[in-house]
Amino acid sequence: MSALCDPPGVAGPPGAAPSPKPAAASPSFSSQELAQEIKAFLSGVDPVHGNKLTIKEHARCAILLLRSLPPARNAVLDHLRGVFDDYVCTYLLELESSDGGLGTIRAQGPNLDDIVQEIQAVLSEFIHMNPKAWAGLVSAWSIDLMGQLSSKYAGRHGVPHASSLNELLQLWMSCKATRTLMEIYTQCLSSMISTCPDACVDALLDTSVQHSPHFDWVVAHIGSSFPNTIINRVLSCGLKDFCMHGTASADLLLFPSSAAADKRVPKIASVVGILGHLASRHSESIKQELLRMFHASLGPAREQQQQQQKATVPFLLQLAVMSPPLLGTISAELVDSLKPGVLNQLHQHFASLPREDLENMVSIVVHLVCQTSGGAYRTLQFLINTAMPASVITTPGLATHDSVREACDRVIQLLLLNLQKLVYNRGAASLAEAPPWAVPFLDELKGRVRELCVETLRLERKRFLWLHQLLVLLAVYCTPVCASEALFYLLTLAKSQEELSLATQLYAVLSSCVGDLLPATVKKCVCQIHAGGLSEPHTAQLFHNLALIMQWEGEGPAAMGSQLGQAVSAHLYDFGQLLLHRNPEVAQAAALLLSVCPMPRSIRPADLLFLIRSAVHHFFLALCCRHPSGISYASRLLCCLGGASPTANKAILQHLVEGSLHPGNSELFGGSVEPPVPGTNAGLEGARLSLLDINRRFMAAVNFSGSVWSVFHAGVIGRGLKPPHAPHQREPEEIAHNVQTFLSLLLRCCGAGRGGPETPQSVAGAISPEAAQTVAVVLVETVCPDVTNSELTWPPEEHTRNTVERDIRIGRCFRDNPLLFQLLNLVAAGRPALCYCSVLLRGLLATLMAHWEASRENDTTSSPWHLQASCALVACMGEGHLLPPVLSNMHEIFDQLAPFEVHLLLLSVWDYVHDNSPLPQKFTFDAATGLFFRDFSRDTDAGKFLYVLHSVLHKNIDRLGLLSGRFQP
């Protein structure tokens, strides 16, 4: 009572703050009247009438004392708490009893609205007139009262849960009492914002500590009203409190929710909560303020600020540990700001700390890095670049202290160790257990696998070792996606065997804990290729690397190579499509990969046929482009495919022979290309001529061989003669090389050289009769498609009059494709396959006979091609045992004879074959040699067919006498 009765301006008890004076002149009361008001306020009874004061009367009495007697302010404000409490209670009762909900009730308490308004008016007047004396007091009173009301009525029906912040804010701001308190506090903060708002912010922090989370709606509203001020002052007040209670230890930082943390640093949780509410809309301001605090702590400071500067970094670390959102807000920009100069300042800043404290700081940093999500890759790059030796990453003029590098090296090692513990201790998720906990750092790096692989393949000192370990941990953490993805990128981007060894090392580590890794990796390769995710050089490099691993020898890579071969063989069709790629490097690399890949036990016939066609196409393309390696890969691939089944081998022979005789490939082997027909250029006439007009054009229809429509002409009526055609001629050496290459492949596919070590050389080098028969059938179908293979019997010489056109076409085909003679020799070596080429042999023989019969030259050398063709034909028939040796040797003297003499000798050959038809039934298999042969003693005596030959020898005895011994039966 003595304090209440002290006159204005009289000092209170020693140590008490001076009492603020009334802001405005109050009505003058005598001391007796003032004593009665004090008595009424204390007793709650009217001293004149003896009646109990109503709430309204009692509140006005308190307001009167507040205006007239400043020392009574604490008692008055404490009494006014009850007024606001009654108002809120009545408000919530009406809310509960209302059927219409929040929108249909009256937003005020019964009979107290005017009292609340009077209280606000008085306090606002005081704050306005004397903010220094009243703002701090009233702000603490209003903010504490809002906290008490929020906590007291949090469990009432109709009050939303604390997590529903928007609904809770709407409820309390609809209540006039709490809205008035909010307005009073806002006025206090506004009046002190330019001078010293710490008192207001301290009150906010203290209340937040006591009444969170029910008080969060107040923090959200005030923070949105004064974001910059609240952020700045909350951090400042939190730092001061942090300094007062001492820097937390490492254990306290890593476990901030413990009771020890609340006792030692009581306001830190409130700071985290307030900043967490503001982070959704004001993250940029929070980030800038945190960065400002960090950099300010490293600069020069006054003596009174040294303690705060030393505590700033631990304070920021504790905030980051307690609030992952704050860590994500600042981590990326903080890392970018850590230039060499800043790092050296940090080194000097912490150089005086004990070793134990430094170890605790490093442990905290490692923990924070593991919890970093946004900017994790930039953080990793910063640590690795800083830890690398100066000669690798430091540019001139930017020197980082060696201790900083050692610290980053230490952080990286501890980071990898911590990640390893987190990854391998997670366990597997099951239905009965909770899912494994997440590692935000690794979650963020899931989308950076390619960049990590690129950095790993740089092979820079410690960098690739660290990153390789990180790839292993990431692959195990995000298995199986990241495991196959990391292996895929290493296989794709490696450009040397040393780089490729990183892929095999990764597989060696992951194969024990990740199942079906290679099949998943190969499947990803196929998906990336067909989706266009790889460039052409990378695709070629990937194929080369896969093929190299499958060919490596040794314990480690060999095991991976065999399993990789099985995985690749499951996608033969997918890789086979790339044999037709427009880029020769990609097609060549695909051929290499398929050539070293083991063939599966069973392949779909359609896929096998597609692979054969693609491989044959690639072979001729490589031959045309003069790619020795491409030719080698294609040849090896075709041999592998041929071993899949006899049907596949026949298909390969068919496509090879057909491809060699194709107009687009015949010039590779010395053949001549048919000149283009004038007027069929689509680029010139395709735009103005219809398909019907083209079909009506002369000779545009199908050529019916042997019919009256078969006409030979030198041009087109109305267009003149055919233009002279000068095809591109290849060098003889190139043609010989192409022929040798093609025949070598054909011989390998025909079975030559496939025998084992104990197989006789004659048998090992022999051509399979079945393969030779396939080649013979294909030759007949290609050169003369309108003839069946049933025409094996040899007709009489007069029959050639009915097949003149066909014989001429066969002769022209042989003239345009010199390779046909080589193919006939190959067929002849696989006896009795030449019998199936009877149509071609007699057509060519008839053409040559007609030429020599019509020739008027003195010697045969005047027709070099016909002479060469005649010699080759007779020799081929002798090799195929269609002629006895005595007749097959006659080609040795053709160049010494006249044309009519050659005609007579060929006619005798025709007569012999007519009498002794070339049938496969006449051949006998010799088990000793493994070959078929023909016993000519069972045929008609060849002596009667030698009369012409002996007559020719007798006529030219002066030149051919020495050769007469070769033509004796």
Sequence and secondary structure as in RCSB ss.txt:
>XXXX:A:sequence
MSALCDPPGVAGPPGAAPSPKPAAASPSFSSQELAQEIKAFLSGVDPVHGNKLTIKEHARCAILLLRSLPPARNA
VLDHLRGVFDDYVCTYLLELESSDGGLGTIRAQGPNLDDIVQEIQAVLSEFIHMNPKAWAGLVSAWSIDLMGQLS
SKYAGRHGVPHASSLNELLQLWMSCKATRTLMEIYTQCLSSMISTCPDACVDALLDTSVQHSPHFDWVVAHIGSS
FPNTIINRVLSCGLKDFCMHGTASADLLLFPSSAAADKRVPKIASVVGILGHLASRHSESIKQELLRMFHASLGP
AREQQQQQQKATVPFLLQLAVMSPPLLGTISAELVDSLKPGVLNQLHQHFASLPREDLENMVSIVVHLVCQTSGG
AYRTLQFLINTAMPASVITTPGLATHDSVREACDRVIQLLLLNLQKLVYNRGAASLAEAPPWAVPFLDELKGRVR
ELCVETLRLERKRFLWLHQLLVLLAVYCTPVCASEALFYLLTLAKSQEELSLATQLYAVLSSCVGDLLPATVKKC
VCQIHAGGLSEPHTAQLFHNLALIMQWEGEGPAAMGSQLGQAVSAHLYDFGQLLLHRNPEVAQAAALLLSVCPMP
RSIRPADLLFLIRSAVHHFFLALCCRHPSGISYASRLLCCLGGASPTANKAILQHLVEGSLHPGNSELFGGSVEP
PVPGTNAGLEGARLSLLDINRRFMAAVNFSGSVWSVFHAGVIGRGLKPPHAPHQREPEEIAHNVQTFLSLLLRCC
GAGRGGPETPQSVAGAISPEAAQTVAVVLVETVCPDVTNSELTWPPEEHTRNTVERDIRIGRCFRDNPLLFQLLN
LVAAGRPALCYCSVLLRGLLATLMAHWEASRENDTTSSPWHLQASCALVACMGEGHLLPPVLSNMHEIFDQLAPF
EVHLLLLSVWDYVHDNSPLPQKFTFDAATGLFFRDFSRDTDAGKFLYVLHSVLHKNIDRLGLLSGRFQP
>XXXX:A:secstr
 HHHHS TT   STT       SS      HHHHHHHHHHHHH B TTT  B  HHHHHHHHHHHHHH GGGHHH
HHHHHHHHHHHHHHHHHHHHHH SS GGGS SS TTTHHHHHHHHHHHHHHHHH HHHHHHHHHHHHHHHHHHHH
HHTTTSTT   TT HHHHHHHHHHSHHHHHHHHHHHHHHHHHTTT THHHHHHHHHHHHHHTTTTHHHHHHHHHH
SHHHHHHHHHHHHHHHHHHH    HHHHHSTTSHHHHHHSTTHHHHHHHHHHHHHHHHHHHHHHHHHHHHHHHS 
  GGGHHHHHHHHHHHHHHHHH HHHHHHHHHHHHHH  HHHHHHHHHHHTTS HHHHHHHHHHHHHHHHT  TT
HHHHHHHHHHHHS HHHH  TT    HHHHHHHHHHHHHHHHHHHHHHHTS    SSS      HHHHHHGGGHH
HHHHHHTT  TTHHHHHHHHHHHHHHHTTTHHHHHHHHHHHHH  SHHHHHHHHHHHHHHTTTSTTHHHHHHHHH
HHHHHTT S HHHHHHHHHHHHHHHH  SHHHHHHHHHHHHHHHTTHHHHHGGGG SSHHHHHHHHHHHHHS   
S   HHHHHHHHHHHHHHHHHHHHHT HHHHHHHHHHHHHHHTT HHHHHHHHHHHHHHHHSTTTGGGGT     
  TT  HHHHTTT  HHHHHHSTT S   TTSTT    SEETTTEE          HHHHHHHHHHHHHHHHHHT
TTT   TTS HHHHT   HHHHHHHHHHHHHHH TTS TT  S   GGGGGGGHHHHHHHHHHHHH THHHHHHH
HHHHSTTGGGGGHHHHHHHHHHHHHHHHH   SSGGGSHHHHHHHHHHHHHHHHTTSS HHHHGGGGGGGGS HH
HHHHHHHHHHHHHHHS   GGGEEEETTTTEEEE GGGS  GGGGSHHHHHHHHHTHHHHGGGGGGG  
